Amino acid sequence: MKIMVVGGGGREHAIIKKIKENPDVEKIYAVPGNGGMAQDAECVDIDAEDVPAVVGYAKELKPDYAVVAPDDPLVAGMVDELEKIGIPCFGPEAKAAIIEGSKAFSKDLMKKYGIPTAQYATFTEEEPALEYVSKCDIPVVVKASGLAKGKGVIICETREQAVDAVKSMMEEKKFGNSGMTVVIEEFLEGPEVSVLSFTDGETLIPMISSMDHKRAFDGDKGLNTGGMGTIAPNPYYTQEIADQCMKEIFLPTMAAMNAEGRTFKGCLYFGLMITKDGPKVIEYNCRFGDPEAQVVLPLLDSDLLSIMMHCTDGTLKDADVRFAHDEAACCVVMATKGYPESYGKGFPIDIPEDVRDHVYVAGADLGEGGQLLSHGGRVLGVTERGKTLKEAIDKAYASVEKISFPDGFYRHDIGARAMKALEK
């Protein structure tokens, strides 16, 4: 089989490595991929967000199956267009991807169908939004409704910060059209949990839970990033909480989307907060998280491509979905110094052969002589499995130490919070 995977980050590399395990896969094409994926797939230099160009290439390639991994092309309807030319895809159609593409839509969906989430108000004009933040409880969360590369959420600890957040989105257009509609939410407290799930619209199978680490530096200091590391499973996500989420959040969300004529097929991501009042939805994503995919997929002990195809065909109930629930995994992200603000590019990276299979490349090019060169903020995700979380963490950091990336940095405490929770 020929497989086309759309996207070029660490998430896509994790998907490609897992798909490669299927013996029927002859070749994988990554669009656009990156330099670090070249040993696992043929990289095709087409922008993942250019729907007509990707569809045009797919017409020539005629892949047997396609995986559309990033949010932007999903929301723009790439799956719809590929299916029109007869290419089966993993990923939701545009009408279902709106669950991530519009926070206003997803909040209204949860309100309509009684799915637990934070109290909120939605605004399309600046004045009413400013009036609202002048009176609401503080802290408060201001969100751009549309896609904003993971940066459109601002936690405001003072009223002044809330005013600035609204103005930056609606007046200064910091996030372009994505911030023209703003969602203002109550601030929730508690441990965060990420749960990805496979669904075909009738059956929903949660994957193993994970814990992301968003802040740039040790001790949860510094600016928010796209994610500096993850561990799985998340110790706060007990069986009791999992059962409650399935009953009150996961299945009701799938049913709500069906009721709205927006059947969701693919990976539905639940960003949860375990509050004193129980689990609540912080956000939905219409695809695998990044770097959650890099820690969840290595714990999948069955065939990813087969599961994906079952989601597409509406036969997920027949799929073999097995995770290593008696093991753990840790992913440590290596980023370029200066990230998430300004950083340089083109710094050499050397990955020893003995750790290469455990490294997911997010932002790198190939230079002369096959030298790997940094080309992004988050550059590598180094993942290891272990019988215990401590073993997985120790193995991940041992592998990180073997990698030469003098212009990079990483957090030294990925998984520390989870270890404390396990000790209680």
N, C-alpha and C positions, 0 to 999 in steps of 0.2 A: 504493500500500500504506500501511496505517496500522501504525506500529511503536510498541510500548511498551517503554521502557527503565526498569528499576527501579533506583533509586539516586539520590544527590544530590551527588556529589563531583566532583573533577577527572577521575577515571577515567571516570565516566559522561559527562562533557562531551566528553572525547576520543572516546569511542565514538560519541556522538551526532553530532559533527562529521564523523566518518568515514562513518557510515551515511548522512548527508545527501547525500553525493556520489553515491549511487545514484539515477539519474533516475526510477526507479519509485516512489520514496518520496514520498508526498504530504504526510504529516504524522507528526511524532514526538511522543509523549507521554512526559514525564519524570515518574516517580513516586518521590519528590516533586520532584526537580530542585532548582534554586536560582535566585536572582535573576539570576545571570549567564548562565544557560542560556536565559532567556526569549526571546532572539532566534533561538534554534536549535530550540526545542521548546516545546510547551505544558506548563507545570508543573502538576502535580496534587497538592494538599496532602494526601497520605496517607503515613503512616510506612512506609518501605521494609521494616521488620521485621514489620509487621502483616500476616501472611499472609492471614487471612480478609478483611481490608478490601481489600487489593490484588486478591485473586481476585474479590471481589464487584464491584469497579470494572471489572475486565477482562471480566466477564460482560456488563456494560452496553456497554462500549466495543467489544468484539469486534475486537481488533487482529488483523492478519494474522500478526503475529510478535511475540514478546516476548524481550527480553534481560534476564536477571536477573544483575546485576553484582556486588553485595556478598556477602560471605561469610555473614553471619548468615541472610538469607532462603534462601540456597542450602542451608545445613546444616539449616534448619528445614523444608525440603521444598516451597518455593514452586513450583519447576519441576514437581514431581509434581502439585501441585494445579491448576496452570494447564493442564497436559496433560490432566488428567481432564475439563476443560471444553472440550477441543478446540483449545487454543491452543498451537501449536508454539513451543518455547523454545530459546534458546541458554543453556546452563548445565547442570551435572550434576544428576541426581536426588539426593535426600538420601543414599541408600545409597552413592553415589560421592563426594559432598561430604564424607563423613566423613574423607577423606584429609587435609583441613585441620581439620575439626571436632574430631578427636581425635588429638593428637600420639602418644598411647599406641598407637592403632591404626596410624598410619603407621610408627612405629618398629618395631612387631611385624611389619608387612607387609614392611619392608625386610630385617629379620632372617630372616624365613621364606624369602624369595625371593633372598637373597644380593645385595641392592642396597647398594652401599657408602655407609655413613653412620657417624656417631660412635658409639662404645660408649656404652651407656646402661643405666639401671635405672629401673623404674616403681614408684611407691608410691601406695597409697590410704590409708595411715595415717601419722601424723606421726612416731611414735617410730622406726620402721625407717628413715624418710628421714633423720632427724637422725643416727641411728647411721651411716648410709652416708656422709654428708658429713663425719663426724668422722674418717673413715679414707681417703676417696678422694683422688686426685691433685687438686692445686689449681694453676691456676684450674679452675673447673668451671662448667657452665651449668645453671641451674635453670629449668624451663619449666612453666607451667600447661598442662595437657593440652588444655583446651578453648579456645574463642575468647575473646580478651581485648583486642580492638581494637588488635592489634599491640603490646601492652604487656606481655604475659605471659612475656617472656623476660628473665632476669636473669643477666648475666655476673658471676660472683663471683671476685674476685681473692684473697680471703682466706677462711679457714675460717669466720670470724665472719660474713662477708657471706653465705656459703652457708647458715649456720644461720638468719640473719635472713630470707633469701629463702624458705626452707621454711616458717618460722613465719608470714610475712606471707601466704602462700598458704593453708596448711592450718589454721592456728589463727585468724588474723585475718580470713581469707576476703576478702583484698584484691581478688580477681578472682571472687568469688562461687563458684558451682558449678564454674566453669571450672578453678579451682585445687584442687578436691578430689582430683583425681588429678594427681600431679606426675611429670614426667620429668626425671631428672638425667643430664646428658650430659658426656662428655669434651669438653674445650675444644680445638677445631680451629684451626689457624693456616694462613693463606694468603689470597690474593685472593678476594673474594666475587664471584660472577657470578649474575645473574638471567636465566633463560631461560624465556620464556613459550612455550606451544605450542598449536596447534590439534589437536584429536583427535576422532575419531568412534568410538573404541574399536577400530578396525581399522587405521587409518592415523594416524600422528602426524607433524605438520610443525612443527618448531621455528621460532619467530620470531627476529628479529635479537636478539642478546644485549645486555644493558645493565648498567650499574653504578650502584647507588643510593648516596646520601650520607645516612646516618642521623643523624649528630650535628648539633646545632643551629647550631654556630658554625664559623667558618673554622678550618682546621687540624685538623678532626675533634675539636673541643673541645665541651664542654657535654653536655647530656642527649641520650639517644636520642629521635628524633622518628618520625613516620610517614614521613619522607623529605623532605629539603630540596632535592633535585634529582637528576637522572639524566643519563647520557650513553649513547649507543649508536652503534656497537657497542662492547663491552667488549674492550680490547686484550689482556687476559689469556686471552680465550676464543679460542684459536687453532683452526685447522682440525683439527689433531691432537687437541686436547682435545674439540672438537665431535664428531668421529668416535667417540672413546672414550665420551663421554656417551650418544650414541645407542645404542651397542652394550651398555653396561654399566648405564645408568640409565634412559633414556627409554623404549625399547621394553620392557625388563623390567618397568618400572612399569605400563605399559599392559597387558601380558600378566598381571601379578600381579592387577590389579584385575579383569580378565576371569575369571581362575581363581577368584576369590573371589565371583563372581556380582555384581560391582559395576562393570559397564562404565561407563567415564567418557566423557562427551561434553561438549565445551565447551573452555574454556581451562584447561589444566593447567600450573601455574607450578612451575618447579624453582628453588629457592634453593640454590645450590651453593657449595662451598668448594674451591678448587684447592690441595690439600695436597701435601706432598712425596711422599705415597703415591698421588697422583692425585686426580681429582675425587670429592667425596663430597656427599651430600645433607644440607643443613642443615634444610630444611623444604620441604613441598609447600603450595601454595595451590590452591584449587579455582576460581580466577577470575583475571582480569587484576590485576596488581599496581598499586598507586598509590603513587608517580608513574611507575612503569615504563610503563604504558599511554600516558602523555602524551609519551613519547619514542620508543616502539616503533611505535605506530600511524601517526604522521606519516611514517615510513619505509616504510609499506606502499603499494606502487604498484598494487595490484589492489583489487577491490571487497570491502570487509569484510562487508557484509550477505550477499553470495553465499557467501562462505566459511563464515560462521556457519550458513547454511541447509544447506550441504553437511554440516557437522558434525552437525546435527540429523537429517538424512536418512540418515546413514551412507554418504555418497558423497564423502567428503573426497578420495579418490584422484582424483576428476574435477575438483577445484577448481583455479582459477587463483590461485596464491599467489605473489606476487612482491614482494620487498623490494628497496630501493635499497642493495644491499650495497657499492656504490662511493661511498656518501655517509655522513654522520654526522648526529647530532642531539644537541641539548643542551636540557634543561629546567631552568630555575631557579625554585624555589618562593619566592614572597613570602608571609611569615607575619606574624601580628600580634605586636608586641612583647610579650614575656612568655611566648610559646609555647616549650616545651610545658607550662609550668606555668600560672599564672593570667594571663589577658589580657582586655582589654575588647572590646566589640563596638560596632557602629554607626559605625565610622570611614569617612569618605568616600574613595572610590577613583575615579580618572578614568583611563580607558584610551583613548588616541587611536585614531582610526579606522584608521590605517595599521598598527597592531599587533594589532588586535582578533581577526583570524583566527588569530593565533598564541598566543592566551591561553586557557587552560582554567580556568574558575572553579570553585573547590572549596568555598569558604565565604563566600557573600555574599547579601544580600537587595537588593530594589529599594525605595528610599525614595521620598519625594515628588519628583515631576518626573522619575522614572526614574533618580534618583541611586543608584549602586551603593554599598552599605554593607557593611562587613566583618561576618561572622557566624560566625567560626570561627578556629581556630589557623592552619592552612594555608589561605590565601585564594586565591592565584592560582598557576598554573604557566605559565611563559612559555617556549615551545619554538620553536626555529629549526632548520632543516636547513642543511647546508653541504656543499661538495665535500670538505672535510677536517674533522676534529674541531675544530681551531683556529678555522676559519671559523664553524662552528656555535656554538661557545662565544662568540666575539666578537659574532656577530649576536644571540644570546640576551641578552647583557648590554646591548647597545645598545638592544634593545627594552625591557628592564627599566628602563633610565634614563628612558625616555619616559613611564613610568607614574607617576602621582601617587598615592602612598599613604604620607603622612607618618608614620603610626602603624605602618608595617610595617617588616620587616627581611628580609634575605636573605643567604645566604652568597656570598662573592666568589670562591670557589675551586672551584666545581663544574667537574669535569673536569680539575683540575690533576694529580691522581694518575694519571689515564689518559694525560695528555700526557707525564708523566715515563716511564711504561711504554713509550710509543711511541718515546721518544728513546733507549731502551736498545739 
